[in-house]
């Protein structure tokens, strides 16, 4: 189970003497495991918190991508792969003035 392995990983860092407040252990997923191991929440709460934080992070990424005019979105469901590859190649050629 992924969560169990992550708990073991964080416990390993603790055994090596790493402070749970260092930046890497405050990142998505690790922060929630640290909170669980410190007794701030139970395992179910840590998992739920990780899922929520992951969803929020994904939403922020999507917002960032949507605001960037350099990003071109393509849908494979609307176009065949060959047509899509040609369209991407043409877009690249136009962007570098070929």
Secondary structure as GFF3:
##gff-version 3
##sequence-region A 1 98
A	DSSP	alpha_helix	2	15	.	.	.	ID=ss1
A	DSSP	three_ten_helix	23	26	.	.	.	ID=ss2
A	DSSP	alpha_helix	30	37	.	.	.	ID=ss3
A	DSSP	alpha_helix	43	67	.	.	.	ID=ss4
A	DSSP	alpha_helix	81	95	.	.	.	ID=ss5
###
